[in-house]
Amino acid sequence: MIVIVGHLVVDEADRSTVVEAFRDLVRRARDFPGCVHLAITADPVDPRRVNNAEVWESAEALAAWRAQANAPDPGVEIVEDHMRKYEADDGGAVF
């Protein structure tokens, strides 16, 4: 599995624009074969932070998605980018 997590920092006035710009991409990704989870959301504490969490069944599924994702340009400056990709060999219940 491939796990992509992290956040972007944008101007506080632009955060809703960024989240809304990715709404259609999130919907399409969730319907795409190999997508286990994808969310792009406003952080509940930091008004400049946009959180991202993705889980893909494989690197191949992620590559196939990216080849046709057509990610939007939200038209705002990304002040900081704190995204990381991880490979996971297993997983299980947290609690």
N, CA, C and O atoms as CSV, one atom per row, in Angstrom:
chain,resi,resn,atom,element,x,y,z
A,1,MET,N,N,0.836,-1.173,0.000
A,1,MET,CA,C,0.000,0.000,0.000
A,1,MET,C,C,0.881,1.236,0.000
A,1,MET,O,O,1.998,1.232,0.517
A,2,ILE,N,N,0.349,2.283,-0.590
A,2,ILE,CA,C,1.008,3.573,-0.602
A,2,ILE,C,C,0.165,4.532,0.233
A,2,ILE,O,O,-1.046,4.638,0.041
A,3,VAL,N,N,0.816,5.226,1.156
A,3,VAL,CA,C,0.147,6.197,2.012
A,3,VAL,C,C,0.802,7.552,1.761
A,3,VAL,O,O,2.021,7.697,1.854
A,4,ILE,N,N,-0.024,8.531,1.444
A,4,ILE,CA,C,0.448,9.900,1.252
A,4,ILE,C,C,-0.266,10.760,2.280
A,4,ILE,O,O,-1.495,10.827,2.303
A,5,VAL,N,N,0.508,11.410,3.123
A,5,VAL,CA,C,-0.081,12.258,4.164
A,5,VAL,C,C,0.722,13.535,4.308
A,5,VAL,O,O,1.905,13.594,3.973
A,6,GLY,N,N,0.054,14.545,4.809
A,6,GLY,CA,C,0.729,15.794,5.060
A,6,GLY,C,C,-0.230,16.958,4.965
A,6,GLY,O,O,-1.447,16.807,5.078
A,7,HIS,N,N,0.355,18.126,4.755
A,7,HIS,CA,C,-0.482,19.309,4.666
A,7,HIS,C,C,0.195,20.392,3.845
A,7,HIS,O,O,1.411,20.396,3.654
A,8,LEU,N,N,-0.621,21.296,3.374
A,8,LEU,CA,C,-0.169,22.510,2.704
A,8,LEU,C,C,-0.492,23.689,3.602
A,8,LEU,O,O,-1.447,23.651,4.378
A,9,VAL,N,N,0.303,24.722,3.489
A,9,VAL,CA,C,0.013,25.974,4.178
A,9,VAL,C,C,-0.254,27.017,3.103
A,9,VAL,O,O,0.544,27.210,2.186
A,10,VAL,N,N,-1.398,27.686,3.240
A,10,VAL,CA,C,-1.801,28.744,2.315
A,10,VAL,C,C,-2.226,29.953,3.139
A,10,VAL,O,O,-2.348,29.867,4.361
A,11,ASP,N,N,-2.446,31.056,2.482
A,11,ASP,CA,C,-2.978,32.222,3.173
A,11,ASP,C,C,-4.354,31.866,3.740
A,11,ASP,O,O,-5.133,31.171,3.088
A,12,GLU,N,N,-4.645,32.327,4.916
A,12,GLU,CA,C,-5.926,32.032,5.573
A,12,GLU,C,C,-7.119,32.334,4.668
A,12,GLU,O,O,-8.090,31.577,4.657
A,13,ALA,N,N,-7.059,33.414,3.921
A,13,ALA,CA,C,-8.170,33.808,3.045
A,13,ALA,C,C,-8.335,32.862,1.861
A,13,ALA,O,O,-9.385,32.864,1.219
A,14,ASP,N,N,-7.309,32.045,1.557
A,14,ASP,CA,C,-7.343,31.155,0.395
A,14,ASP,C,C,-7.690,29.704,0.727
A,14,ASP,O,O,-7.906,28.901,-0.180
A,15,ARG,N,N,-7.745,29.361,2.000
A,15,ARG,CA,C,-7.908,27.953,2.360
A,15,ARG,C,C,-9.179,27.338,1.798
A,15,ARG,O,O,-9.120,26.243,1.239
A,16,SER,N,N,-10.308,27.988,1.920
A,16,SER,CA,C,-11.563,27.439,1.399
A,16,SER,C,C,-11.503,27.271,-0.116
A,16,SER,O,O,-12.060,26.319,-0.662
A,17,THR,N,N,-10.827,28.194,-0.790
A,17,THR,CA,C,-10.665,28.106,-2.242
A,17,THR,C,C,-9.909,26.838,-2.617
A,17,THR,O,O,-10.280,26.149,-3.567
A,18,VAL,N,N,-8.854,26.530,-1.877
A,18,VAL,CA,C,-8.053,25.338,-2.155
A,18,VAL,C,C,-8.875,24.076,-1.930
A,18,VAL,O,O,-8.906,23.197,-2.791
A,19,VAL,N,N,-9.534,23.980,-0.792
A,19,VAL,CA,C,-10.336,22.792,-0.487
A,19,VAL,C,C,-11.420,22.604,-1.543
A,19,VAL,O,O,-11.622,21.492,-2.031
A,20,GLU,N,N,-12.109,23.668,-1.895
A,20,GLU,CA,C,-13.178,23.581,-2.894
A,20,GLU,C,C,-12.634,23.208,-4.264
A,20,GLU,O,O,-13.278,22.460,-5.000
A,21,ALA,N,N,-11.464,23.715,-4.617
A,21,ALA,CA,C,-10.869,23.413,-5.918
A,21,ALA,C,C,-10.616,21.916,-6.094
A,21,ALA,O,O,-10.648,21.412,-7.216
A,22,PHE,N,N,-10.365,21.204,-4.994
A,22,PHE,CA,C,-10.061,19.784,-5.064
A,22,PHE,C,C,-11.274,18.884,-4.825
A,22,PHE,O,O,-11.133,17.661,-4.827
A,23,ARG,N,N,-12.447,19.450,-4.623
A,23,ARG,CA,C,-13.642,18.648,-4.336
A,23,ARG,C,C,-13.897,17.601,-5.416
A,23,ARG,O,O,-14.099,16.428,-5.102
A,24,ASP,N,N,-13.890,18.009,-6.683
A,24,ASP,CA,C,-14.166,17.069,-7.767
A,24,ASP,C,C,-13.072,16.014,-7.872
A,24,ASP,O,O,-13.365,14.846,-8.127
A,25,LEU,N,N,-11.807,16.412,-7.677
A,25,LEU,CA,C,-10.718,15.447,-7.718
A,25,LEU,C,C,-10.892,14.392,-6.632
A,25,LEU,O,O,-10.682,13.207,-6.888
A,26,VAL,N,N,-11.270,14.798,-5.435
A,26,VAL,CA,C,-11.482,13.843,-4.339
A,26,VAL,C,C,-12.595,12.862,-4.703
A,26,VAL,O,O,-12.450,11.656,-4.508
A,27,ARG,N,N,-13.695,13.374,-5.228
A,27,ARG,CA,C,-14.806,12.501,-5.622
A,27,ARG,C,C,-14.357,11.493,-6.676
A,27,ARG,O,O,-14.647,10.302,-6.561
A,28,ARG,N,N,-13.656,11.962,-7.696
A,28,ARG,CA,C,-13.205,11.075,-8.766
A,28,ARG,C,C,-12.192,10.058,-8.265
A,28,ARG,O,O,-12.243,8.891,-8.652
A,29,ALA,N,N,-11.274,10.488,-7.409
A,29,ALA,CA,C,-10.255,9.578,-6.874
A,29,ALA,C,C,-10.892,8.464,-6.055
A,29,ALA,O,O,-10.488,7.305,-6.154
A,30,ARG,N,N,-11.879,8.810,-5.255
A,30,ARG,CA,C,-12.529,7.792,-4.424
A,30,ARG,C,C,-13.229,6.731,-5.256
A,30,ARG,O,O,-13.413,5.604,-4.795
A,31,ASP,N,N,-13.623,7.078,-6.476
A,31,ASP,CA,C,-14.263,6.121,-7.385
A,31,ASP,C,C,-13.249,5.374,-8.246
A,31,ASP,O,O,-13.622,4.442,-8.958
A,32,PHE,N,N,-11.985,5.759,-8.195
A,32,PHE,CA,C,-10.961,5.182,-9.058
A,32,PHE,C,C,-10.478,3.843,-8.497
A,32,PHE,O,O,-10.280,3.718,-7.288
A,33,PRO,N,N,-10.287,2.838,-9.364
A,33,PRO,CA,C,-9.789,1.544,-8.890
A,33,PRO,C,C,-8.450,1.687,-8.168
A,33,PRO,O,O,-7.523,2.314,-8.681
A,34,GLY,N,N,-8.360,1.112,-6.995
A,34,GLY,CA,C,-7.124,1.139,-6.225
A,34,GLY,C,C,-7.070,2.209,-5.166
A,34,GLY,O,O,-6.154,2.210,-4.343
A,35,CYS,N,N,-8.034,3.132,-5.160
A,35,CYS,CA,C,-8.070,4.156,-4.113
A,35,CYS,C,C,-8.792,3.589,-2.893
A,35,CYS,O,O,-9.962,3.214,-2.973
A,36,VAL,N,N,-8.095,3.531,-1.783
A,36,VAL,CA,C,-8.686,3.063,-0.535
A,36,VAL,C,C,-9.296,4.242,0.217
A,36,VAL,O,O,-10.368,4.126,0.812
A,37,HIS,N,N,-8.602,5.377,0.183
A,37,HIS,CA,C,-9.072,6.572,0.888
A,37,HIS,C,C,-8.378,7.797,0.320
A,37,HIS,O,O,-7.200,7.746,-0.034
A,38,LEU,N,N,-9.112,8.898,0.235
A,38,LEU,CA,C,-8.513,10.181,-0.132
A,38,LEU,C,C,-9.354,11.283,0.480
A,38,LEU,O,O,-10.578,11.286,0.350
A,39,ALA,N,N,-8.693,12.222,1.151
A,39,ALA,CA,C,-9.380,13.375,1.739
A,39,ALA,C,C,-8.468,14.588,1.684
A,39,ALA,O,O,-7.282,14.501,2.002
A,40,ILE,N,N,-9.023,15.708,1.281
A,40,ILE,CA,C,-8.348,16.998,1.305
A,40,ILE,C,C,-9.282,17.917,2.075
A,40,ILE,O,O,-10.370,18.245,1.602
A,41,THR,N,N,-8.853,18.332,3.263
A,41,THR,CA,C,-9.763,19.013,4.182
A,41,THR,C,C,-9.119,20.211,4.865
A,41,THR,O,O,-7.896,20.301,4.977
A,42,ALA,N,N,-9.955,21.117,5.312
A,42,ALA,CA,C,-9.506,22.250,6.118
A,42,ALA,C,C,-9.167,21.755,7.521
A,42,ALA,O,O,-9.921,20.982,8.111
A,43,ASP,N,N,-8.052,22.194,8.040
A,43,ASP,CA,C,-7.651,21.827,9.389
A,43,ASP,C,C,-8.573,22.507,10.405
A,43,ASP,O,O,-8.889,23.684,10.233
A,44,PRO,N,N,-9.011,21.813,11.450
A,44,PRO,CA,C,-9.928,22.413,12.411
A,44,PRO,C,C,-9.279,23.395,13.393
A,44,PRO,O,O,-9.981,24.087,14.130
A,45,VAL,N,N,-7.944,23.459,13.406
A,45,VAL,CA,C,-7.250,24.314,14.370
A,45,VAL,C,C,-6.491,25.454,13.690
A,45,VAL,O,O,-6.574,26.606,14.116
A,46,ASP,N,N,-5.757,25.126,12.641
A,46,ASP,CA,C,-4.914,26.115,11.957
A,46,ASP,C,C,-5.636,26.638,10.717
A,46,ASP,O,O,-5.869,25.861,9.791
A,47,PRO,N,N,-5.999,27.912,10.658
A,47,PRO,CA,C,-6.774,28.449,9.537
A,47,PRO,C,C,-5.999,28.567,8.232
A,47,PRO,O,O,-6.575,28.938,7.209
A,48,ARG,N,N,-4.705,28.259,8.246
A,48,ARG,CA,C,-3.902,28.309,7.019
A,48,ARG,C,C,-3.578,26.921,6.477
A,48,ARG,O,O,-2.948,26.798,5.427
A,49,ARG,N,N,-3.996,25.894,7.173
A,49,ARG,CA,C,-3.563,24.529,6.854
A,49,ARG,C,C,-4.646,23.742,6.123
A,49,ARG,O,O,-5.818,23.759,6.499
A,50,VAL,N,N,-4.211,23.044,5.052
A,50,VAL,CA,C,-5.072,22.127,4.302
A,50,VAL,C,C,-4.461,20.736,4.447
A,50,VAL,O,O,-3.338,20.498,4.001
A,51,ASN,N,N,-5.199,19.820,5.070
A,51,ASN,CA,C,-4.697,18.469,5.314
A,51,ASN,C,C,-4.985,17.559,4.129
A,51,ASN,O,O,-6.004,17.704,3.454
A,52,ASN,N,N,-4.075,16.620,3.883
A,52,ASN,CA,C,-4.227,15.646,2.803
A,52,ASN,C,C,-3.917,14.265,3.349
A,52,ASN,O,O,-2.919,14.071,4.042
A,53,ALA,N,N,-4.779,13.307,3.032
A,53,ALA,CA,C,-4.544,11.914,3.411
A,53,ALA,C,C,-5.002,11.025,2.266
A,53,ALA,O,O,-6.140,11.131,1.808
A,54,GLU,N,N,-4.117,10.147,1.805
A,54,GLU,CA,C,-4.437,9.230,0.717
A,54,GLU,C,C,-3.909,7.847,1.067
A,54,GLU,O,O,-2.853,7.709,1.683
A,55,VAL,N,N,-4.663,6.819,0.664
A,55,VAL,CA,C,-4.204,5.443,0.764
A,55,VAL,C,C,-4.536,4.776,-0.564
A,55,VAL,O,O,-5.678,4.812,-1.021
A,56,TRP,N,N,-3.532,4.171,-1.174
A,56,TRP,CA,C,-3.674,3.497,-2.463
A,56,TRP,C,C,-3.264,2.037,-2.315
A,56,TRP,O,O,-2.337,1.723,-1.569
A,57,GLU,N,N,-3.945,1.154,-3.018
A,57,GLU,CA,C,-3.641,-0.278,-2.932
A,57,GLU,C,C,-2.225,-0.603,-3.387
A,57,GLU,O,O,-1.614,-1.550,-2.891
A,58,SER,N,N,-1.696,0.185,-4.339
A,58,SER,CA,C,-0.364,-0.107,-4.876
A,58,SER,C,C,0.208,1.131,-5.552
A,58,SER,O,O,-0.502,2.097,-5.831
A,59,ALA,N,N,1.514,1.073,-5.808
A,59,ALA,CA,C,2.171,2.144,-6.552
A,59,ALA,C,C,1.610,2.215,-7.970
A,59,ALA,O,O,1.514,3.297,-8.548
A,60,GLU,N,N,1.244,1.071,-8.526
A,60,GLU,CA,C,0.675,1.038,-9.873
A,60,GLU,C,C,-0.676,1.744,-9.917
A,60,GLU,O,O,-0.959,2.472,-10.869
A,61,ALA,N,N,-1.506,1.540,-8.909
A,61,ALA,CA,C,-2.805,2.207,-8.855
A,61,ALA,C,C,-2.621,3.718,-8.741
A,61,ALA,O,O,-3.327,4.483,-9.397
A,62,LEU,N,N,-1.677,4.144,-7.912
A,62,LEU,CA,C,-1.401,5.570,-7.765
A,62,LEU,C,C,-0.894,6.164,-9.079
A,62,LEU,O,O,-1.317,7.251,-9.473
A,63,ALA,N,N,0.012,5.453,-9.759
A,63,ALA,CA,C,0.542,5.944,-11.034
A,63,ALA,C,C,-0.561,6.047,-12.081
A,63,ALA,O,O,-0.602,7.010,-12.846
A,64,ALA,N,N,-1.449,5.065,-12.119
A,64,ALA,CA,C,-2.565,5.092,-13.072
A,64,ALA,C,C,-3.472,6.286,-12.783
A,64,ALA,O,O,-3.921,6.965,-13.706
A,65,TRP,N,N,-3.738,6.539,-11.514
A,65,TRP,CA,C,-4.570,7.680,-11.139
A,65,TRP,C,C,-3.897,8.988,-11.559
A,65,TRP,O,O,-4.527,9.844,-12.181
A,66,ARG,N,N,-2.635,9.136,-11.220
A,66,ARG,CA,C,-1.940,10.387,-11.529
A,66,ARG,C,C,-1.853,10.643,-13.031
A,66,ARG,O,O,-1.831,11.795,-13.464
A,67,ALA,N,N,-1.803,9.580,-13.822
A,67,ALA,CA,C,-1.713,9.731,-15.281
A,67,ALA,C,C,-2.961,10.375,-15.873
A,67,ALA,O,O,-2.906,10.945,-16.963
A,68,GLN,N,N,-4.079,10.290,-15.170
A,68,GLN,CA,C,-5.309,10.857,-15.710
A,68,GLN,C,C,-6.067,11.742,-14.728
A,68,GLN,O,O,-7.205,12.123,-15.003
A,69,ALA,N,N,-5.467,12.077,-13.596
A,69,ALA,CA,C,-6.165,12.801,-12.528
A,69,ALA,C,C,-6.592,14.208,-12.919
A,69,ALA,O,O,-7.648,14.676,-12.492
A,70,ASN,N,N,-5.790,14.884,-13.720
A,70,ASN,CA,C,-6.103,16.256,-14.125
A,70,ASN,C,C,-6.348,17.136,-12.891
A,70,ASN,O,O,-7.414,17.730,-12.730
A,71,ALA,N,N,-5.339,17.200,-12.038
A,71,ALA,CA,C,-5.453,17.983,-10.800
A,71,ALA,C,C,-5.662,19.458,-11.114
A,71,ALA,O,O,-5.049,19.995,-12.036
A,72,PRO,N,N,-6.520,20.105,-10.354
A,72,PRO,CA,C,-6.796,21.517,-10.610
A,72,PRO,C,C,-5.671,22.418,-10.129
A,72,PRO,O,O,-4.879,22.043,-9.265
A,73,ASP,N,N,-5.615,23.587,-10.693
A,73,ASP,CA,C,-4.753,24.639,-10.182
A,73,ASP,C,C,-5.653,25.561,-9.368
A,73,ASP,O,O,-6.466,26.285,-9.944
A,74,PRO,N,N,-5.528,25.552,-8.043
A,74,PRO,CA,C,-6.434,26.377,-7.241
A,74,PRO,C,C,-6.197,27.872,-7.415
A,74,PRO,O,O,-6.998,28.688,-6.959
A,75,GLY,N,N,-5.101,28.232,-8.073
A,75,GLY,CA,C,-4.851,29.642,-8.345
A,75,GLY,C,C,-4.407,30.458,-7.144
A,75,GLY,O,O,-4.556,31.680,-7.128
A,76,VAL,N,N,-3.863,29.786,-6.138
A,76,VAL,CA,C,-3.375,30.493,-4.957
A,76,VAL,C,C,-1.936,30.057,-4.672
A,76,VAL,O,O,-1.491,29.001,-5.121
A,77,GLU,N,N,-1.230,30.882,-3.925
A,77,GLU,CA,C,0.142,30.551,-3.564
A,77,GLU,C,C,0.168,29.496,-2.462
A,77,GLU,O,O,-0.504,29.633,-1.440
A,78,ILE,N,N,0.950,28.448,-2.685
A,78,ILE,CA,C,1.207,27.462,-1.640
A,78,ILE,C,C,2.429,27.973,-0.871
A,78,ILE,O,O,3.538,28.001,-1.404
A,79,VAL,N,N,2.219,28.371,0.372
A,79,VAL,CA,C,3.282,28.953,1.180
A,79,VAL,C,C,4.275,27.884,1.612
A,79,VAL,O,O,5.486,28.098,1.570
A,80,GLU,N,N,3.753,26.723,2.031
A,80,GLU,CA,C,4.595,25.591,2.451
A,80,GLU,C,C,3.930,24.298,1.999
A,80,GLU,O,O,2.705,24.210,1.913
A,81,ASP,N,N,4.754,23.301,1.713
A,81,ASP,CA,C,4.281,21.987,1.290
A,81,ASP,C,C,4.945,20.937,2.184
A,81,ASP,O,O,6.165,20.770,2.163
A,82,HIS,N,N,4.133,20.240,2.960
A,82,HIS,CA,C,4.649,19.231,3.896
A,82,HIS,C,C,4.037,17.866,3.582
A,82,HIS,O,O,3.460,17.229,4.463
A,83,MET,N,N,4.157,17.419,2.349
A,83,MET,CA,C,3.580,16.142,1.928
A,83,MET,C,C,4.668,15.070,1.914
A,83,MET,O,O,5.812,15.331,1.541
A,84,ARG,N,N,4.288,13.854,2.329
A,84,ARG,CA,C,5.217,12.718,2.334
A,84,ARG,C,C,4.508,11.482,1.813
A,84,ARG,O,O,3.306,11.307,2.017
A,85,LYS,N,N,5.264,10.624,1.138
A,85,LYS,CA,C,4.745,9.353,0.640
A,85,LYS,C,C,5.446,8.221,1.382
A,85,LYS,O,O,6.662,8.239,1.570
A,86,TYR,N,N,4.645,7.226,1.803
A,86,TYR,CA,C,5.176,6.081,2.526
A,86,TYR,C,C,4.684,4.795,1.880
A,86,TYR,O,O,3.593,4.758,1.310
A,87,GLU,N,N,5.483,3.748,1.968
A,87,GLU,CA,C,5.067,2.415,1.555
A,87,GLU,C,C,4.763,1.622,2.821
A,87,GLU,O,O,5.556,1.601,3.762
A,88,ALA,N,N,3.611,0.975,2.828
A,88,ALA,CA,C,3.208,0.195,4.003
A,88,ALA,C,C,3.064,-1.266,3.600
A,88,ALA,O,O,2.408,-1.581,2.607
A,89,ASP,N,N,3.667,-2.137,4.358
A,89,ASP,CA,C,3.586,-3.569,4.067
A,89,ASP,C,C,2.378,-4.227,4.721
A,89,ASP,O,O,1.909,-5.267,4.259
A,90,ASP,N,N,1.884,-3.636,5.775
A,90,ASP,CA,C,0.742,-4.226,6.455
A,90,ASP,C,C,-0.025,-3.158,7.202
A,90,ASP,O,O,0.388,-1.999,7.236
A,91,GLY,N,N,-1.097,-3.528,7.777
A,91,GLY,CA,C,-1.910,-2.602,8.559
A,91,GLY,C,C,-2.924,-3.389,9.368
A,91,GLY,O,O,-3.088,-4.595,9.183
A,92,GLY,N,N,-3.579,-2.713,10.237
A,92,GLY,CA,C,-4.569,-3.373,11.058
A,92,GLY,C,C,-5.343,-2.354,11.850
A,92,GLY,O,O,-5.127,-1.148,11.725
A,93,ALA,N,N,-6.234,-2.843,12.656
A,93,ALA,CA,C,-7.063,-1.968,13.466
A,93,ALA,C,C,-6.198,-1.143,14.412
A,93,ALA,O,O,-5.213,-1.643,14.956
A,94,VAL,N,N,-6.560,0.096,14.603
A,94,VAL,CA,C,-5.822,0.963,15.506
A,94,VAL,C,C,-6.223,0.698,16.950
A,94,VAL,O,O,-5.382,0.704,17.849
A,95,PHE,N,N,-7.492,0.469,17.162
A,95,PHE,CA,C,-7.981,0.253,18.529
A,95,PHE,C,C,-8.556,-1.138,18.682
A,95,PHE,O,O,-9.016,-1.499,19.766
